[in-house]
Amino acid sequence: MSCAAPTPRHPFRRRRLAGGALWLLSAGAASAQDAPSAVTLEELSVAGLGNGLATIGYQPRRSTFGAGADTAILDTPANIAVVPAQVLRDQRVISLDEALRNVSGIAQTNSVGGTQEAVVRRGFGTFRDDSILRDGRRTVLQQNFSYAIERVEVLKGPASLLYGITDPGGLINLVSKRPEFTPHGSLNLTSTSFGGGLVQGDLTGPVEGTNLAYRMVADIQSYDYWRNFGHLSRQVVAPSLTWKGDDTTVTVGYEFSHYRVPYDRGTIFDPRTGRPLRVPRDRRFDERSSQHEATSHLASLDVDHRFDDDWKLHFGYTYSHLGYDEDQIRPVSYNAVTGLLTRRADGTRNADFNAHVARLDLTGRFDTFGLRHDLLAGVTYENIDYGRPDIIRGPNRAGFNPFRPVYGTLATVPVISAPDSNLRERLSNTSLYLQDSLHLSDQWILVAGLSTQIFDQFGAKGTPAVAYTDIDGVRVLPRVGLVYKLAPNLSLYGSYSQSFKPNTSLANIVGALPPEEGEAFEVGVKADVAAGLTVTGAMFDIEKANVLVTQVVNGLTVASTAGKVRSRGFEIDVAGQILPDWAVIASYGFTQAQVTDDPALAGKQLLNTPRVTASAFLTHQFGAIAEAAEFGSTRLGAGFLEAGFGARYVGARPGDATNSFKLPEYVVCDAFLAYNTQVNGLATTLQLNLKNLFDRTYYPSSGGSNLLVAVGEPFQALVTARVAW
């Protein structure tokens, strides 16, 4: 399968792009003239050397995510993939979905009309499944990715020992930008062919005469939605402050976010043909009132203390709050004979989500009988509270024609549904864990540990409230892994681990939902090839009981569990430099995930899980193509050209739990071209990114029904002017 041939594009997008390019170019030059300091062009990106992860360009070297302490990736018995800052910059990533396209075995799942980040990992995952962390801790945020994020880390497989209640598919960690004592800053101005753009700024440095460093990140987005109506806007402000003593470092951070996005349930697949309705892909089947507006707050405290060279203590605390209101025109049923759609106006008012998460880790290194131990002991406490006090349920309204739509016929009815409102879910969990990495020799590392999960879960809804979940208990979960270093740059590993996760869902519940329990076996190989390329290959076998399954019945999303499911497959992730001036990030994943034991779903493949995913993104630096020059008071440095091209493939996926239809496979290609120079001593870049280069129509995920199929974004061009100092 190849990238599709281009289709005709809208002329107005070309005009907007041309105007945006001229505006950004002039703005970048003007900003450069006003700045006095001089810098050199960045040829090699080295990030995170002081905060747990080292990356050189595209290549990840070390991480705290997989071992709980700063550890070389080759010494960790788990598959860890990293999307570093340079990849995010080159690909002009503006969403978590775009970042994770570089990682094997991951696909989008039900994003609830584009309002939430939601991904499948190794066949497992739903929206709001607590798999997306911020700086290693859980939050209640639905949208996490912004310009305030430094990099994205993915830990494959069960991680309950280190991160408490989790899903066996793995975790995603978004690492925030933090203060640095070396001063630097940047300003990005981006115009998009959709109409509108982004303004993003980042400034950090020391506070003169003190032991303090600051950082301020701002991300302002406002651009048109690509379908026939809608607009997206987002404002993020993220200040942080670090105090550094002789042995103690304290960092406080805060992030405010407000966003308003379309609540778009996508398109419909005809039940007779299993194919999408033959209508323009940008046609919406709802109303302009379908929108989601949210405000979030994220506050964090991190304290690191070094007792000596061997023993360290870390305390981390995060408070997160999310409040939102939303309206949606929900598709209820489609009559394939008449071609008419029945819809309903639903909504949520005054949603109130809150989470307190605290973590204390003690790490130490010591020897016994000539063997080195790397010890991790810790405790994590989580208190998560989801509240939706006012739920709107309008009456069903038939007669909407998707082929000849007439909008404005269905308005939001502010009538609160007593049986569905007053919804409250609370989960508290205390996790105690102990892990030892025992260096048996220069070649062998044995990693073993236990965690104890002490949990209490309660859920109720309705007026008066009726409890549907009220459970508590204690679970002990093991983890064991073995690493064999064939050479300093080559290791083999194997691991066994278990996971545990109480089932919870804001959907309507079908009976009691027992907790999910999983166990996984994994073997793999890791290698640093030459000086700058890391390759990881893994094979896994995961079995999970009581898997949460969501389906749409009579227009309502209902939740139930499947008896047992099994996911088996293998993955390859490659990142780094392959030749001088050539860098690559690539992946391949094969996942066979299906229900193995269930009276209704046995033999069915898991929702939104492709058998095959693959991606490759290659960049090349051409070196200097223009000499330094002066134009009046403007001094231009030598010009350097950089270009990149990539493609991603996602195989066919079931669109619902019963596998009644499938989303087709697709290939999407992207490219970028960047010109790097200096304007009056400031590093300046003009960058063009072309996303979905050949304007391919594709369907990234399903909401569990043929009425709820997301449509992928068409061709988009972004022009960015970047100034750094």
Summary of the structure (lengths in Angstrom):
residues: 725
radius of gyration: 25.4
end to end distance: 43.9
largest distance: 79.5
contacts: 2628
relative contact order: 0.15
helix: 6%
strand: 58%
